[in-house]
Amino acid sequence: MTYRNENDNLKAHVQSLRAVIAALLVLLGLLWLGWNNAKKITPVHLPPDLRQGALILPNDPQPIHVYALALMVIQILNHWTSDGAVDYGKAIDSVKPYLTPRFYAQLKDDLNQRIIHPDDGIGISVDELTGRVRSIQPIPGLGYQDSKVTVRGNGSWTVQLDLHIDEEVKGMNVKAIDVRYPIRVINYDVDSNDNPWGLALDGFDAPGPSRIATDYERAKAANLGKVPPQPLKEH
């Protein structure tokens, strides 16, 4: 009788061990799923100055982060080191993960419109890019301010970029102007591997890019319609 009870006890112990092993396998499976999901990047946007502390939430970009992304992408799009006909297209493709499909298509169309060579011989060929070098940078004193980013709601913003453009062709400066770009930025959490920001440029807001008058042009406009001061006559 003693041997029979001992045998039953061993069988019960084996069953308990099997149940524990099964539970451990299930637990390992759950841990693997959690680890696999943990590989996905959750954007956490940190403010530039943490000395005063900050409440940081996932997927909660602040105006300065939206501005920084818009500035980075626009600078890349307008950085042509040797030949705009080649560099512009490469730049568009390089920032494709940070563009909505609509804006990507608009930029590609802009590229095609700037360099047209009619195959049928009809019309006038247009080539604004070949051999053109371009650089773009923020205008000193007109960089980031809170007022430069307008919250539109539903995960969208309008960013105002005030930038200076320089262009050269064959070493000759052909353009040096200040331009204001109103950029529409939206939440765009599509592929965190290619776009860890979770944001994308969606095009230009109204009224579109516009030239900023220089100090000389502003002074000239202010004096329009005014009689210039007359020199004093000597008696």
MDAnalysis code that builds the backbone (N, CA, C; Angstrom):
import MDAnalysis as mda
import numpy as np

u = mda.Universe.empty(705, n_residues=235, atom_resindex=np.repeat(np.arange(235), 3), trajectory=True)
u.add_TopologyAttr("name", ["N", "CA", "C"] * 235)
u.add_TopologyAttr("resid", np.arange(1, 236))
u.add_TopologyAttr("resname", ["MET", "THR", "TYR", "ARG", "ASN", "GLU", "ASN", "ASP", "ASN", "LEU", "LYS", "ALA", "HIS", "VAL", "GLN", "SER", "LEU", "ARG", "ALA", "VAL", "ILE", "ALA", "ALA", "LEU", "LEU", "VAL", "LEU", "LEU", "GLY", "LEU", "LEU", "TRP", "LEU", "GLY", "TRP", "ASN", "ASN", "ALA", "LYS", "LYS", "ILE", "THR", "PRO", "VAL", "HIS", "LEU", "PRO", "PRO", "ASP", "LEU", "ARG", "GLN", "GLY", "ALA", "LEU", "ILE", "LEU", "PRO", "ASN", "ASP", "PRO", "GLN", "PRO", "ILE", "HIS", "VAL", "TYR", "ALA", "LEU", "ALA", "LEU", "MET", "VAL", "ILE", "GLN", "ILE", "LEU", "ASN", "HIS", "TRP", "THR", "SER", "ASP", "GLY", "ALA", "VAL", "ASP", "TYR", "GLY", "LYS", "ALA", "ILE", "ASP", "SER", "VAL", "LYS", "PRO", "TYR", "LEU", "THR", "PRO", "ARG", "PHE", "TYR", "ALA", "GLN", "LEU", "LYS", "ASP", "ASP", "LEU", "ASN", "GLN", "ARG", "ILE", "ILE", "HIS", "PRO", "ASP", "ASP", "GLY", "ILE", "GLY", "ILE", "SER", "VAL", "ASP", "GLU", "LEU", "THR", "GLY", "ARG", "VAL", "ARG", "SER", "ILE", "GLN", "PRO", "ILE", "PRO", "GLY", "LEU", "GLY", "TYR", "GLN", "ASP", "SER", "LYS", "VAL", "THR", "VAL", "ARG", "GLY", "ASN", "GLY", "SER", "TRP", "THR", "VAL", "GLN", "LEU", "ASP", "LEU", "HIS", "ILE", "ASP", "GLU", "GLU", "VAL", "LYS", "GLY", "MET", "ASN", "VAL", "LYS", "ALA", "ILE", "ASP", "VAL", "ARG", "TYR", "PRO", "ILE", "ARG", "VAL", "ILE", "ASN", "TYR", "ASP", "VAL", "ASP", "SER", "ASN", "ASP", "ASN", "PRO", "TRP", "GLY", "LEU", "ALA", "LEU", "ASP", "GLY", "PHE", "ASP", "ALA", "PRO", "GLY", "PRO", "SER", "ARG", "ILE", "ALA", "THR", "ASP", "TYR", "GLU", "ARG", "ALA", "LYS", "ALA", "ALA", "ASN", "LEU", "GLY", "LYS", "VAL", "PRO", "PRO", "GLN", "PRO", "LEU", "LYS", "GLU", "HIS"])
u.atoms.positions = np.array([
    [0.819, -1.195, 0.000],
    [0.000, 0.000, 0.000],
    [0.855, 1.248, 0.000],
    [1.967, 1.173, 0.753],
    [2.870, 2.323, 0.852],
    [3.481, 2.630, -0.501],
    [3.891, 1.560, -1.221],
    [4.505, 1.757, -2.541],
    [3.495, 2.344, -3.533],
    [2.256, 1.886, -3.449],
    [1.231, 2.402, -4.363],
    [0.983, 3.886, -4.100],
    [0.915, 4.293, -2.829],
    [0.711, 5.705, -2.512],
    [1.880, 6.562, -2.981],
    [3.085, 5.992, -2.817],
    [4.274, 6.741, -3.247],
    [4.267, 6.923, -4.755],
    [3.850, 5.913, -5.478],
    [3.773, 6.009, -6.939],
    [2.748, 7.058, -7.368],
    [1.606, 7.085, -6.682],
    [0.584, 8.087, -6.989],
    [1.101, 9.501, -6.702],
    [1.866, 9.627, -5.607],
    [2.434, 10.936, -5.269],
    [3.406, 11.411, -6.348],
    [4.219, 10.474, -6.855],
    [5.175, 10.840, -7.912],
    [4.450, 11.260, -9.179],
    [3.385, 10.527, -9.524],
    [2.605, 10.909, -10.719],
    [1.996, 12.298, -10.553],
    [1.467, 12.581, -9.351],
    [0.864, 13.895, -9.098],
    [1.923, 14.998, -9.180],
    [3.134, 14.686, -8.686],
    [4.219, 15.673, -8.731],
    [4.626, 15.963, -10.177],
    [4.671, 14.910, -10.989],
    [5.017, 15.089, -12.418],
    [3.972, 15.947, -13.103],
    [2.695, 15.709, -12.783],
    [1.629, 16.513, -13.376],
    [1.766, 17.984, -12.962],
    [2.140, 18.207, -11.699],
    [2.327, 19.580, -11.225],
    [3.477, 20.254, -11.964],
    [4.566, 19.496, -12.166],
    [5.709, 20.063, -12.887],
    [5.336, 20.398, -14.328],
    [4.540, 19.532, -14.950],
    [4.101, 19.804, -16.322],
    [3.259, 21.078, -16.386],
    [2.391, 21.235, -15.377],
    [1.566, 22.446, -15.343],
    [2.428, 23.689, -15.160],
    [3.448, 23.585, -14.304],
    [4.348, 24.726, -14.093],
    [5.113, 25.048, -15.372],
    [5.604, 24.011, -16.076],
    [6.339, 24.212, -17.328],
    [5.446, 24.888, -18.372],
    [4.190, 24.420, -18.461],
    [3.253, 25.026, -19.420],
    [3.020, 26.496, -19.091],
    [2.864, 26.802, -17.792],
    [2.652, 28.186, -17.378],
    [3.867, 29.045, -17.711],
    [5.077, 28.475, -17.510],
    [6.299, 29.213, -17.831],
    [6.411, 29.475, -19.329],
    [6.000, 28.489, -20.137],
    [6.037, 28.684, -21.583],
    [5.091, 29.800, -22.015],
    [3.896, 29.816, -21.410],
    [2.948, 30.893, -21.719],
    [3.525, 32.239, -21.312],
    [4.156, 32.289, -20.125],
    [4.755, 33.522, -19.639],
    [5.875, 33.989, -20.565],
    [6.702, 33.041, -21.025],
    [7.777, 33.388, -21.955],
    [7.222, 33.945, -23.264],
    [6.112, 33.334, -23.703],
    [5.489, 33.839, -24.923],
    [5.014, 35.270, -24.763],
    [4.389, 35.570, -23.614],
    [3.926, 36.927, -23.354],
    [5.094, 37.905, -23.248],
    [6.176, 37.458, -22.598],
    [7.360, 38.310, -22.491],
    [7.961, 38.592, -23.863],
    [7.945, 37.575, -24.729],
    [8.484, 37.780, -26.084],
    [7.642, 38.796, -26.853],
    [6.316, 38.682, -26.704],
    [5.449, 39.657, -27.384],
    [5.700, 41.065, -26.863],
    [5.856, 41.190, -25.549],
    [6.124, 42.503, -24.983],
    [7.452, 43.059, -25.455],
    [8.468, 42.203, -25.508],
    [9.788, 42.652, -25.980],
    [9.725, 43.043, -27.449],
    [8.981, 42.273, -28.240],
    [8.872, 42.576, -29.666],
    [8.168, 43.917, -29.880],
    [7.121, 44.181, -29.110],
    [6.415, 45.461, -29.229],
    [7.253, 46.612, -28.683],
    [8.123, 46.321, -27.727],
    [8.957, 47.374, -27.147],
    [9.956, 47.923, -28.144],
    [10.236, 47.173, -29.213],
    [11.178, 47.643, -30.224],
    [10.619, 48.823, -31.004],
    [9.307, 48.994, -30.975],
    [8.707, 50.130, -31.665],
    [9.020, 51.417, -30.910],
    [9.454, 52.438, -31.639],
    [9.871, 53.688, -31.023],
    [8.658, 54.526, -30.650],
    [8.655, 54.991, -29.421],
    [7.637, 55.931, -28.981],
    [8.297, 57.293, -28.844],
    [7.945, 58.256, -29.701],
    [8.610, 59.563, -29.638],
    [8.346, 60.261, -28.316],
    [9.393, 60.778, -27.719],
    [9.286, 61.622, -26.533],
    [10.037, 62.908, -26.857],
    [9.322, 64.017, -26.996],
    [9.918, 65.282, -27.411],
    [10.343, 66.058, -26.176],
    [11.655, 66.253, -26.027],
    [12.198, 66.932, -24.859],
    [12.350, 68.421, -25.135],
    [11.954, 69.274, -24.186],
    [12.179, 70.713, -24.366],
    [13.669, 71.010, -24.329],
    [14.117, 72.082, -25.000],
    [15.553, 72.372, -25.049],
    [16.146, 72.765, -23.707],
    [15.335, 73.263, -22.799],
    [15.830, 73.701, -21.492],
    [15.038, 72.999, -20.395],
    [15.698, 72.065, -19.708],
    [15.019, 71.279, -18.666],
    [15.362, 71.765, -17.257],
    [16.004, 72.919, -17.149],
    [16.407, 73.394, -15.821],
    [15.206, 73.705, -14.936],
    [14.091, 74.090, -15.551],
    [12.889, 74.397, -14.776],
    [11.967, 73.186, -14.660],
    [12.390, 72.056, -15.195],
    [11.540, 70.881, -15.178],
    [10.515, 70.932, -16.294],
    [9.890, 69.797, -16.551],
    [8.901, 69.751, -17.629],
    [8.056, 68.501, -17.484],
    [6.798, 68.621, -17.887],
    [5.915, 67.462, -17.960],
    [5.997, 66.917, -19.379],
    [6.557, 65.731, -19.524],
    [6.826, 65.159, -20.842],
    [5.882, 63.984, -21.084],
    [5.143, 64.056, -22.172],
    [4.223, 62.993, -22.545],
    [4.659, 62.386, -23.868],
    [4.432, 61.086, -24.075],
    [4.765, 60.495, -25.366],
    [3.906, 61.085, -26.476],
    [4.510, 61.172, -27.669],
    [3.775, 61.650, -28.855],
    [3.131, 63.011, -28.620],
    [3.850, 63.898, -27.933],
    [3.316, 65.226, -27.643],
    [4.348, 66.281, -28.043],
    [4.513, 66.537, -29.358],
    [5.518, 67.503, -29.798],
    [5.150, 68.920, -29.390],
    [6.149, 69.676, -28.973],
    [5.971, 71.068, -28.610],
    [6.269, 71.962, -29.826],
    [5.835, 73.225, -29.801],
    [6.050, 74.100, -30.958],
    [7.490, 74.151, -31.442],
    [8.452, 74.149, -30.514],
    [9.847, 74.237, -30.935],
    [10.284, 73.000, -31.712],
    [9.705, 71.827, -31.382],
    [10.047, 70.602, -32.112],
    [9.439, 70.637, -33.514],
    [8.213, 71.127, -33.609],
    [7.564, 71.245, -34.923],
    [8.355, 72.207, -35.807],
    [8.770, 73.322, -35.222],
    [9.569, 74.316, -35.958],
    [10.894, 73.703, -36.411],
    [11.558, 72.979, -35.513],
    [12.868, 72.398, -35.832],
    [12.772, 71.413, -36.984],
    [11.726, 70.580, -36.995],
    [11.573, 69.620, -38.088],
    [11.318, 70.345, -39.409],
    [10.427, 71.335, -39.401],
    [10.129, 72.071, -40.634],
    [11.385, 72.743, -41.170],
    [12.173, 73.357, -40.289],
    [13.402, 74.027, -40.713],
    [14.387, 73.025, -41.297],
    [14.556, 71.886, -40.643],
    [15.498, 70.880, -41.122],
    [15.130, 70.404, -42.524],
    [13.855, 70.084, -42.738],
    [13.431, 69.540, -44.032],
    [13.554, 70.591, -45.133],
    [13.133, 71.822, -44.864],
    [13.207, 72.880, -45.876],
    [14.655, 73.181, -46.227],
    [15.553, 73.154, -45.252],
    [16.959, 73.397, -45.552],
    [17.535, 72.287, -46.425],
    [17.158, 71.049, -46.149],
    [17.644, 69.939, -46.981],
    [17.116, 70.077, -48.404],
    [15.845, 70.420, -48.547],
    [15.250, 70.555, -49.880],
    [15.915, 71.657, -50.698],
    [16.464, 72.649, -50.030],
    [17.037, 73.798, -50.727],
    [18.555, 73.844, -50.628],
    [19.174, 72.705, -50.415],
    [20.639, 72.644, -50.358],
    [21.136, 71.911, -51.596],
    [21.536, 72.680, -52.604],
    [22.030, 72.129, -53.867],
    [23.511, 72.464, -53.971],
    [24.347, 71.454, -53.880],
    [25.787, 71.693, -53.769],
    [26.478, 71.909, -55.102],
    [25.939, 71.326, -56.188],
    [26.646, 71.448, -57.465],
    [25.728, 71.646, -58.661],
    [24.568, 70.983, -58.673],
    [23.688, 71.045, -59.834],
    [22.257, 70.821, -59.377],
    [21.453, 71.892, -59.416],
    [20.081, 71.787, -58.929],
    [19.260, 70.764, -59.671],
    [19.569, 70.516, -60.959],
    [18.815, 69.539, -61.741],
    [18.955, 68.137, -61.160],
    [20.059, 67.893, -60.476],
    [20.303, 66.586, -59.853],
    [20.041, 66.651, -58.346],
    [20.561, 67.692, -57.720],
    [20.506, 67.777, -56.261],
    [19.087, 67.951, -55.728],
    [18.247, 68.689, -56.457],
    [16.887, 68.933, -55.979],
    [16.095, 67.625, -55.892],
    [16.181, 66.817, -56.928],
    [15.473, 65.535, -56.921],
    [15.976, 64.608, -55.826],
    [17.306, 64.575, -55.638],
    [17.868, 63.734, -54.576],
    [17.403, 64.213, -53.206],
    [17.336, 65.536, -53.042],
    [16.905, 66.087, -51.750],
    [15.457, 65.716, -51.457],
    [14.604, 65.791, -52.472],
    [13.195, 65.427, -52.272],
    [13.069, 63.977, -51.825],
    [13.796, 63.093, -52.479],
    [13.716, 61.671, -52.128],
    [14.322, 61.398, -50.752],
    [15.356, 62.161, -50.375],
    [16.025, 61.910, -49.094],
    [15.133, 62.229, -47.902],
    [14.185, 63.161, -48.077],
    [13.298, 63.530, -46.965],
    [11.889, 62.995, -47.170],
    [11.717, 62.053, -48.073],
    [10.384, 61.516, -48.364],
    [9.659, 61.019, -47.108],
    [10.340, 60.358, -46.153],
    [9.622, 59.911, -44.942],
    [9.055, 61.059, -44.113],
    [9.550, 62.284, -44.335],
    [9.084, 63.433, -43.571],
    [8.113, 64.298, -44.372],
    [7.618, 63.751, -45.478],
    [6.646, 64.449, -46.317],
    [5.396, 63.596, -46.455],
    [4.236, 64.228, -46.460],
    [3.023, 63.487, -46.782],
    [3.048, 63.155, -48.277],
    [2.351, 62.118, -48.702],
    [2.336, 61.788, -50.135],
    [1.916, 62.966, -51.004],
    [0.994, 63.781, -50.514],
    [0.534, 64.926, -51.300],
    [1.662, 65.932, -51.520],
    [2.388, 66.274, -50.442],
    [3.455, 67.262, -50.577],
    [4.617, 66.691, -51.394],
    [4.892, 65.407, -51.231],
    [5.943, 64.768, -52.029],
    [5.615, 64.888, -53.513],
    [4.355, 64.627, -53.877],
    [3.944, 64.737, -55.287],
    [4.042, 66.178, -55.775],
    [3.689, 67.148, -54.923],
    [3.779, 68.553, -55.311],
    [5.231, 68.951, -55.584],
    [6.141, 68.487, -54.750],
    [7.555, 68.827, -54.946],
    [8.108, 68.171, -56.205],
    [7.691, 66.942, -56.472],
    [8.130, 66.273, -57.695],
    [7.613, 67.021, -58.922],
    [6.387, 67.504, -58.848],
    [5.828, 68.268, -59.962],
    [6.572, 69.594, -60.121],
    [6.941, 70.222, -58.997],
    [7.712, 71.463, -59.051],
    [9.062, 71.216, -59.721],
    [9.688, 70.092, -59.402],
    [10.953, 69.717, -60.041],
    [10.788, 69.605, -61.546],
    [9.735, 68.915, -61.972],
    [9.509, 68.727, -63.414],
    [9.205, 70.044, -64.122],
    [8.479, 70.935, -63.437],
    [8.136, 72.213, -64.051],
    [9.348, 73.127, -64.195],
    [10.329, 72.945, -63.332],
    [11.514, 73.803, -63.377],
    [12.548, 73.352, -64.405],
    [12.428, 72.132, -64.875],
    [13.371, 71.657, -65.876],
    [12.582, 70.887, -66.932],
    [12.176, 71.570, -67.989],
    [11.337, 71.007, -69.039],
    [12.083, 71.103, -70.369],
    [12.150, 69.994, -71.062],
    [12.746, 69.967, -72.393],
    [11.737, 69.311, -73.327],
    [10.944, 70.081, -74.081],
    [9.913, 69.494, -74.947],
    [10.507, 68.536, -75.972],
    [9.991, 67.303, -75.989],
    [10.487, 66.308, -76.935],
    [9.951, 66.546, -78.339],
    [8.788, 67.202, -78.436],
    [8.180, 67.380, -79.748],
    [8.650, 68.660, -80.439],
    [9.534, 69.399, -79.747],
    [10.031, 70.611, -80.363],
    [9.071, 71.771, -80.303],
    [7.926, 71.572, -79.689],
    [6.920, 72.632, -79.594],
    [7.014, 73.280, -78.211],
    [6.936, 74.581, -78.192],
    [6.990, 75.280, -76.926],
    [8.407, 75.707, -76.589],
    [8.522, 76.377, -75.467],
    [9.816, 76.908, -75.036],
    [10.343, 76.050, -73.888],
    [11.551, 75.583, -74.037],
    [12.140, 74.782, -72.967],
    [12.466, 75.669, -71.777],
    [12.261, 75.125, -70.596],
    [12.530, 75.852, -69.355],
    [13.524, 75.056, -68.540],
    [14.570, 75.708, -68.104],
    [15.559, 75.033, -67.272],
    [16.045, 76.012, -66.207],
    [15.464, 75.900, -65.022],
    [15.831, 76.781, -63.918],
    [16.828, 76.138, -62.962],
    [17.254, 74.907, -63.249],
    [18.002, 74.161, -62.260],
    [19.419, 73.774, -62.668],
    [19.642, 73.475, -63.934],
    [20.935, 72.948, -64.348],
    [22.067, 73.915, -64.005],
    [23.049, 73.414, -63.294],
    [24.202, 74.209, -62.912],
    [23.960, 75.181, -61.778],
    [22.770, 75.146, -61.199],
    [22.424, 76.111, -60.147],
    [22.775, 75.547, -58.773],
    [23.414, 76.371, -57.975],
    [23.788, 76.027, -56.598],
    [22.949, 76.886, -55.666],
    [22.381, 76.261, -54.639],
    [21.505, 77.008, -53.717],
    [21.821, 76.649, -52.276],
    [21.742, 77.645, -51.425],
    [21.831, 77.426, -49.980],
    [20.773, 78.283, -49.308],
    [20.323, 77.847, -48.138],
    [19.254, 78.557, -47.437],
    [19.538, 78.486, -45.942],
    [19.302, 79.575, -45.258],
    [19.592, 79.626, -43.827],
    [18.669, 80.619, -43.136],
    [18.455, 80.440, -41.822],
    [17.589, 81.366, -41.095],
    [18.150, 82.785, -41.127],
    [17.260, 83.759, -41.159],
    [17.663, 85.160, -41.120],
    [17.981, 85.525, -39.664],
    [19.167, 86.060, -39.397],
    [19.499, 86.432, -38.007],
    [18.441, 87.342, -37.409],
    [18.029, 87.013, -36.204],
    [17.014, 87.807, -35.516],
    [15.593, 87.403, -35.830],
    [15.414, 86.540, -36.835],
    [14.064, 86.100, -37.208],
    [13.926, 84.577, -37.070],
    [14.629, 84.024, -36.097],
    [14.563, 82.586, -35.856],
    [13.350, 82.206, -35.034],
    [13.494, 81.134, -34.259],
    [12.337, 80.596, -33.543],
    [11.810, 81.548, -32.481],
    [10.503, 81.691, -32.486],
    [9.731, 82.320, -31.415],
    [8.424, 81.545, -31.314],
    [7.802, 81.587, -30.159],
    [6.540, 80.865, -30.000],
    [5.506, 81.315, -31.030],
    [5.558, 82.590, -31.413],
    [4.582, 83.117, -32.362],
    [4.790, 82.564, -33.773],
    [5.933, 81.923, -34.011],
    [6.211, 81.389, -35.348],
    [5.491, 80.061, -35.599],
    [4.876, 79.498, -34.563],
    [4.171, 78.217, -34.695],
    [2.731, 78.408, -34.232],
    [1.796, 78.167, -35.146],
    [0.368, 78.305, -34.842],
    [-0.258, 76.921, -34.752],
    [-0.908, 76.631, -33.641],
    [-1.579, 75.346, -33.460],
    [-2.919, 75.379, -34.174],
    [-3.123, 74.452, -35.104],
    [-4.369, 74.392, -35.869],
    [-5.358, 73.380, -35.291],
    [-4.912, 72.546, -34.387],
    [-5.784, 71.532, -33.814],
    [-5.772, 70.252, -34.622],
    [-6.235, 69.176, -34.009],
    [-6.282, 67.857, -34.653],
    [-4.902, 67.421, -35.154],
    [-3.875, 67.766, -34.364],
    [-2.529, 67.333, -34.722],
    [-1.953, 68.036, -35.928],
    [-2.188, 69.327, -36.063],
    [-1.629, 70.085, -37.190],
    [-1.169, 71.452, -36.713],
    [-0.145, 71.974, -37.386],
    [0.428, 73.263, -37.046],
    [0.788, 74.011, -38.334],
    [0.927, 75.331, -38.224],
    [1.509, 76.134, -39.296],
    [2.771, 76.782, -38.749],
    [3.880, 76.535, -39.436],
    [5.182, 77.059, -39.022],
    [5.600, 78.155, -39.992],
    [6.011, 79.276, -39.456],
    [6.513, 80.375, -40.288],
    [8.034, 80.367, -40.244],
    [8.656, 80.123, -41.393],
    [10.112, 80.128, -41.508],
    [10.544, 81.353, -42.298],
    [11.393, 82.173, -41.704],
    [11.967, 83.340, -42.392],
    [13.411, 82.996, -42.744],
    [13.664, 82.828, -44.041],
    [14.942, 82.279, -44.492],
    [15.570, 83.139, -45.582],
    [16.888, 83.089, -45.637],
    [17.635, 83.805, -46.678],
    [18.148, 82.791, -47.700],
    [17.926, 83.072, -48.982],
    [18.327, 82.179, -50.068],
    [19.445, 82.823, -50.870],
    [20.495, 82.046, -51.119],
    [21.572, 82.450, -52.025],
    [21.643, 81.428, -53.150],
    [21.750, 81.919, -54.391],
    [21.886, 81.035, -55.545],
    [23.028, 81.517, -56.439],
    [23.743, 80.544, -56.979],
    [24.833, 80.844, -57.903],
    [24.727, 79.962, -59.135],
    [25.163, 80.499, -60.270],
    [25.293, 79.742, -61.508],
    [26.680, 80.031, -62.067],
    [27.487, 78.983, -62.184],
    [28.862, 79.116, -62.678],
    [29.647, 80.140, -61.863],
    [29.456, 80.077, -60.551],
    [30.195, 80.956, -59.658],
    [29.676, 82.367, -59.561],
    [28.625, 82.708, -60.304],
    [28.068, 84.051, -60.265],
    [26.791, 84.061, -59.440],
    [26.722, 84.963, -58.486],
    [25.528, 85.069, -57.654],
    [24.371, 85.618, -58.472],
    [23.271, 84.855, -58.530],
    [22.119, 85.256, -59.329],
    [20.892, 85.537, -58.469],
    [20.967, 85.206, -57.187],
    [19.817, 85.469, -56.317],
    [20.285, 85.562, -54.872],
    [19.796, 86.564, -54.175],
    [20.044, 86.722, -52.743],
    [18.813, 87.413, -52.165],
    [17.868, 86.629, -51.694],
    [16.592, 87.177, -51.239],
    [16.190, 86.556, -49.904],
    [15.298, 87.256, -49.208],
    [14.705, 86.742, -47.971],
    [13.285, 86.276, -48.286],
    [12.954, 85.079, -47.832],
    [11.658, 84.485, -48.156],
    [10.990, 83.974, -46.885],
    [9.674, 84.162, -46.813],
    [8.878, 83.628, -45.696],
    [8.108, 82.407, -46.192],
    [8.330, 81.278, -45.521],
    [7.663, 80.029, -45.872],
    [6.640, 79.674, -44.785],
    [5.353, 79.656, -45.086],
    [4.359, 79.132, -44.140],
    [4.172, 77.626, -44.394],
    [4.664, 76.815, -43.499],
    [4.682, 75.360, -43.695],
    [3.622, 74.695, -42.828],
    [2.845, 73.806, -43.427],
    [1.852, 73.030, -42.686],
    [2.489, 71.713, -42.244],
    [2.434, 71.443, -40.940],
    [3.006, 70.225, -40.355],
    [1.884, 69.454, -39.668],
    [1.894, 68.133, -39.819],
    [0.843, 67.309, -39.216],
    [1.462, 66.112, -38.489],
    [0.698, 65.548, -37.563],
    [1.087, 64.268, -36.968],
    [1.094, 63.204, -38.062],
    [2.172, 62.413, -38.113],
    [2.308, 61.453, -39.216],
    [3.079, 60.245, -38.708],
    [2.446, 59.481, -37.841],
    [3.097, 58.326, -37.223],
    [2.873, 57.103, -38.106],
    [3.665, 57.001, -39.182],
    [3.497, 55.916, -40.145],
    [4.557, 54.846, -39.961],
    [5.823, 55.234, -40.006],
    [6.921, 54.282, -39.877],
    [7.984, 54.911, -38.988],
    [8.028, 54.487, -37.733],
    [8.965, 55.089, -36.789],
    [10.410, 54.758, -37.113],
    [10.655, 53.721, -37.915],
    [12.023, 53.404, -38.303],
    [12.585, 54.465, -39.241],
    [11.764, 54.966, -40.163],
    [12.207, 55.982, -41.112],
    [11.920, 57.398, -40.625],
    [10.906, 57.548, -39.785],
    [10.528, 58.872, -39.313],
    [10.245, 58.815, -37.815],
    [11.286, 58.917, -36.986],
    [11.080, 58.823, -35.539],
    [10.392, 60.048, -34.947],
    [10.269, 61.144, -35.699],
    [9.627, 62.348, -35.183],
    [8.117, 62.168, -35.058],
    [7.523, 61.334, -35.903],
    [6.073, 61.198, -35.911],
    [5.370, 62.417, -36.465],
    [6.107, 63.224, -37.262],
    [5.567, 64.437, -37.874],
    [5.960, 64.467, -39.344],
    [5.205, 65.216, -40.144],
    [5.538, 65.344, -41.564],
    [5.052, 66.676, -42.089],
    [5.765, 67.192, -43.090],
    [5.349, 68.417, -43.769],
    [4.264, 68.067, -44.772],
    [3.186, 68.882, -44.776],
    [2.032, 68.598, -45.628],
    [1.815, 69.666, -46.694],
    [2.796, 70.557, -46.876],
    [2.669, 71.563, -47.920],
    [2.772, 72.967, -47.380],
    [2.509, 73.936, -48.265],
    [2.557, 75.343, -47.892],
    [1.151, 75.832, -47.542],
    [1.064, 76.564, -46.448],
    [-0.201, 77.210, -46.103],
    [-0.326, 78.519, -46.870],
    [-1.547, 79.036, -46.957],
    [-1.779, 80.318, -47.629],
    [-1.034, 81.426, -46.882],
    [-0.466, 82.388, -47.571],
    [-0.551, 82.611, -49.027],
    [0.572, 81.951, -49.811],
    [1.287, 81.019, -49.214],
    [2.426, 80.399, -49.867],
    [3.699, 81.183, -49.610],
    [4.836, 80.699, -50.120],
    [6.103, 81.410, -49.932],
    [6.019, 82.828, -50.494],
    [6.543, 83.799, -49.749],
    [6.518, 85.193, -50.190],
    [7.822, 85.870, -49.807],
    [8.200, 86.818, -50.624],
    [9.450, 87.518, -50.389],
    [9.312, 88.487, -49.222],
    [10.357, 88.568, -48.389],
    [10.395, 89.509, -47.285],
    [11.202, 90.711, -47.734],
    [10.641, 91.893, -47.572],
    [11.341, 93.100, -47.990],
    [12.570, 93.336, -47.124],
    [13.660, 93.783, -47.746],
    [14.859, 94.133, -47.003],
    [14.659, 95.493, -46.331],
    [15.589, 95.847, -45.448],
    [15.493, 97.139, -44.767],
    [15.471, 98.283, -45.784],
    [16.286, 98.159, -46.839],
    [16.324, 99.210, -47.857],
    [14.973, 99.317, -48.563],
    [14.385, 98.151, -48.899],
    [13.102, 98.154, -49.600],
    [11.995, 98.696, -48.708],
    [12.063, 98.383, -47.412],
    [11.057, 98.909, -46.489],
    [11.160, 100.434, -46.395],
    [12.380, 100.932, -46.298],
    [12.575, 102.377, -46.204],
    [12.105, 103.064, -47.477],
    [12.391, 102.444, -48.624],
    [11.970, 103.013, -49.898],
    [10.449, 103.051, -49.992],
    [9.793, 101.955, -49.554],
    [8.333, 101.907, -49.597],
    [7.720, 102.924, -48.650],
    [8.365, 103.148, -47.505],
    [7.830, 104.095, -46.527],
    [7.867, 105.525, -47.049],
    [8.780, 105.805, -47.976],
    [8.933, 107.166, -48.491],
    [8.147, 107.400, -49.779],
    [7.427, 106.379, -50.252],
    [6.661, 106.568, -51.479],
    [5.580, 107.623, -51.269],
    [5.457, 108.563, -52.226],
    [4.440, 109.601, -52.142],
    [4.818, 110.776, -51.281],
    [6.005, 110.717, -50.686],
    [6.434, 111.817, -49.837],
    [7.399, 112.721, -50.604],
    [7.331, 113.986, -50.319],
    [8.267, 114.943, -50.931],
    [9.596, 114.857, -50.204],
    [10.664, 114.602, -50.933],
    [11.961, 114.506, -50.261],
    [12.327, 115.826, -49.612],
    [13.022, 115.774, -48.499],
    [13.393, 117.020, -47.807],
    [14.287, 117.888, -48.687],
    [14.009, 119.196, -48.687],
    [14.777, 120.132, -49.487],
    [15.936, 120.692, -48.664],
    [17.091, 120.837, -49.324],
    [18.226, 121.414, -48.586],
    [17.959, 122.877, -48.221],
    [18.474, 123.292, -47.080],
    [18.299, 124.672, -46.626],
    [19.100, 125.627, -47.504],
    [18.470, 126.733, -47.863],
    [19.147, 127.737, -48.680],
    [19.907, 128.688, -47.763],
    [21.093, 129.024, -48.227],
    [21.904, 129.967, -47.474],
    [21.482, 131.389, -47.813],
    [21.379, 132.252, -46.831],
    [21.010, 133.645, -47.025],
    [22.264, 134.512, -47.016],
])
